[in-house]
Amino acid sequence: MKGIVVVAVCILAAMIAVKDGRLLRTTGLTATCSKVASTASADIEACRPGKLEGRPDLTKRGCKFATSVKQVAYWSCPSETQPDN
């Protein structure tokens, strides 16, 4: 009975780790993007492909592809800063 509980807890922990996504990103299985520069009107994102998926497509976020250097794709995205009200 104790063995079944231990296995169930291990399976639950693995399911939570995969659902969270951090484990897949840190191991390089899924693509990752990070902001590398920012201007008043745009943010520059650097995206690396994952082993399970290719490079991410940021056009749905309103971004425009800028350039690619080796495995890194650079995108120009609208700035996320909110105007003052």
Secondary structure as GFF3:
##gff-version 3
##sequence-region A 1 85
A	DSSP	alpha_helix	2	20	.	.	.	ID=ss1
A	DSSP	alpha_helix	22	26	.	.	.	ID=ss2
A	DSSP	beta_strand	32	38	.	.	.	ID=ss3
A	DSSP	beta_strand	42	48	.	.	.	ID=ss4
A	DSSP	three_ten_helix	59	61	.	.	.	ID=ss5
A	DSSP	beta_strand	64	69	.	.	.	ID=ss6
A	DSSP	beta_strand	72	78	.	.	.	ID=ss7
###
